[in-house]
């Protein structure tokens, strides 16, 4: 069973499955995270939706590059979580199925290409406080060996 985080499921709402791939990007004791300005300012683990016909790892590489400007080396899959949420940028009620990977940032190629995103380094402890969703925070806590 995949653990669920976030808002309660609304019984009268239809949700569309939206698989995604996200990464804990670790380097020199810090995490590379992204800050998304719109629709609501929020710190997030880099990553995003898997396009039809795209593999999770291909999506992860693409999304991390778009959101941070970094190329990565994926180490391993850590797990997955689900969350049910409204995504105003797509006008979509989604069941997000989020696969989380551990990866290493290898090389920066410039600024993020995704409009409204900025990449920044923060300590894992700061990420526990700042990340915008409980699923992301759960995987950072597991990485740190902190019970949540």
C-alpha positions in Angstrom: 0.0 0.0 0.0 1.3 3.5 -0.9 1.0 6.0 1.9 -1.2 9.0 1.4 -0.5 12.6 2.5 -2.3 15.9 2.4 -5.9 16.9 1.9 -8.8 14.5 2.6 -10.4 13.0 -0.5 -13.6 14.8 -1.5 -16.2 12.1 -2.1 -18.1 14.1 -4.7 -14.9 15.0 -6.7 -13.5 13.0 -9.6 -9.7 12.8 -9.6 -7.4 12.1 -12.6 -4.3 10.0 -11.9 -1.1 12.1 -12.4 2.1 10.1 -11.9 5.2 12.1 -11.2 8.9 11.6 -10.4 10.7 13.8 -7.8 14.2 13.8 -6.3 16.1 14.4 -3.1 19.1 16.1 -4.6 22.0 15.8 -2.1 25.4 17.5 -2.4 27.8 18.4 0.4 25.2 18.0 3.0 22.6 20.2 1.4 19.5 19.6 -0.7 18.8 21.3 -4.0 15.1 22.4 -3.9 12.9 24.5 -6.2 10.8 27.4 -5.2 7.7 27.8 -7.4 6.1 31.3 -7.4 2.7 30.4 -9.0 -0.1 29.6 -8.4 0.9 29.6 -4.7 4.5 30.3 -3.6 5.9 27.0 -2.4 9.2 25.1 -1.8 9.2 21.7 -3.5 11.4 18.7 -4.3 12.4 19.1 -7.9 10.5 17.0 -10.3 7.1 16.8 -11.9 4.6 14.9 -14.1 5.5 12.0 -16.3 4.3 12.6 -19.8 2.5 9.8 -21.7 5.0 7.4 -23.1 7.8 8.8 -20.9 9.7 6.7 -18.4 9.8 7.9 -14.8 13.6 8.4 -15.0 13.4 10.3 -18.2 10.7 12.5 -16.7 12.9 13.0 -13.6 15.9 14.1 -15.6 13.8 16.5 -17.7 11.8 18.0 -14.9 14.9 18.5 -12.6 16.7 20.2 -15.5 13.7 22.5 -16.3 13.2 23.4 -12.6 16.8 23.8 -11.4 19.1 23.9 -14.4 21.1 20.9 -13.1 21.9 17.6 -14.7 21.7 14.7 -12.2 22.8 11.2 -11.6 20.0 9.0 -10.1 21.2 6.7 -7.3 18.0 4.8 -6.4 14.2 4.9 -5.9 13.3 5.6 -2.3 9.6 5.0 -2.4 6.3 6.7 -3.4 3.4 8.5 -1.9 -0.1 9.7 -3.1 -1.8 12.9 -2.5 -5.2 14.2 -3.7 -5.2 17.9 -4.6 -6.5 20.6 -6.9 -3.9 21.8 -9.4 -5.0 25.3 -10.4 -2.3 25.7 -13.1 -4.0 22.8 -15.0 -7.6 23.3 -13.6 -7.3 19.6 -12.5 -8.3 17.6 -9.5 -5.5 15.1 -9.3 -4.5 11.9 -7.6 -0.8 12.6 -7.6 1.3 9.4 -7.5 4.7 10.7 -6.6 7.8 8.4 -7.0 10.8 9.7 -5.0 14.4 9.1 -6.0 17.7 9.9 -4.4 20.0 11.6 -6.9 23.2 13.6 -7.0 23.4 17.0 -8.8 26.3 16.6 -11.3 26.5 19.9 -13.2 24.7 23.2 -13.4 23.8 24.4 -16.9 22.3 27.7 -15.9 19.2 29.1 -14.5 15.9 27.1 -14.3 14.0 27.1 -17.6 10.6 26.6 -16.0 9.0 30.1 -15.6 8.4 31.1 -12.0 10.9 28.6 -10.6 14.2 29.3 -8.8 16.6 26.7 -7.5 18.3 27.0 -4.1 20.3 25.0 -1.7 19.1 24.4 1.9 19.9 22.2 4.8 17.8 19.1 5.1 16.6 20.4 8.5 15.4 23.7 6.8 13.7 21.6 4.1 11.8 19.8 6.8 10.3 23.1 7.8 10.0 24.7 4.4 8.8 22.1 1.9 5.2 22.7 1.0 3.8 19.2 1.2 3.9 16.5 3.8 5.0 13.7 1.4 8.1 15.6 0.4 8.8 16.3 4.1 8.3 12.6 5.0 11.0 11.5 2.5 13.5 14.2 3.8 12.8 13.0 7.4 13.4 9.4 6.3 16.7 10.5 4.6 17.7 12.2 7.9 16.6 9.2 10.0 14.1 11.3 11.8 10.8 9.7 12.8 7.7 11.6 11.4 
